[in-house]
Amino acid sequence: MDYKVEGNLAYVIDDLGSYVFDNSTHLRLSTDKQPESAGDTATLTVGIYDYLGEPAPENADVQLVINGKKQTLSVTEGVSSVTLSGEPFYEVTADAGGRRGAALVIGSKPEPPKPPTLTELSVENEKLRMEIARQNADFQAYIEYSINEQTMLKEQQARMNEDFRNFMESVTT
């Protein structure tokens, strides 16, 4: 690897090509292990390195974004760590004002849920049909009850009207 430093710019040529860094230091993220479940913990280490990849004993406030949540980590003498727990997968990015940032994926991203099988869908469909049939039967029973109540009230009103007419006739005679 060949390099040249002019002021705050680092020119690097390696097997993969040539690069120009606008700062002579950059961030690097590493972890002690890959979590296998949400119960596992992993230690995320943030380091400041020079353009040669050697640790740089500098201080900085590093802005971390871990699974979309921001937090600030104070890096002292070029290195600092934070413990991650509660998730089987972490997407981490780091930025420290002016230094080249870093990104790291920790753990295995959970597989998306598998679509239900035709058998599972037909079982769920049958449950829904039975629930709809039950609700329809309940509604039909309520309608019949309401019609019977309305008929009974009409009959009762007719009897009361007849009793009132009879009372009025008896008073007038």
Phi, psi and omega in degrees: 000131176253148179211161177212136180244126175231105181064238181264007180255138177241123177257122184235135174235123177224192183298333183270351180139196180245146184224148173237121177256135182281355176226157179272000176230157177214168180265151175222136178249141175211164179223155181280334179197167178262121179292143179258340179211173181294339180280345181283152173246151177223146178259120177265125179250131176250126181232151174255126183235153176275181185293345176271355182088012178267145178302138178248118184282073180242163176251143179196152169267117183259129176272112178260143170238111183246114183050042176086354181257130183271145172204156180252135179237126178275119178263124181243134181055033172087358182209145175201158183226157175219144180268132178251134177206161175097354180223149175271356186212136179225135169250121186235134169234152181225142178214137178223086177015093174096339178273153175295129184281187181212160176220150182207140173250127183242131178085186180251129178293130181299143178290144177295154180299143180286144177293150181294152178281168179298323179297314179297320179295320181291325176295315179296320178298318179294320177299316179296319178298318180294320178295318178296318179297319178297315179296322177296319179296318177299317181294317179297318178296321178296318179298314179298318177299315180297318179296317179297318178297317180296318178297316179298317179295322177296317178297318179296320178296320179296319178295318180295320177297317179296316178299321179293318177300315180297320179296316180296320178295321182290328180286322182281345180259000000 
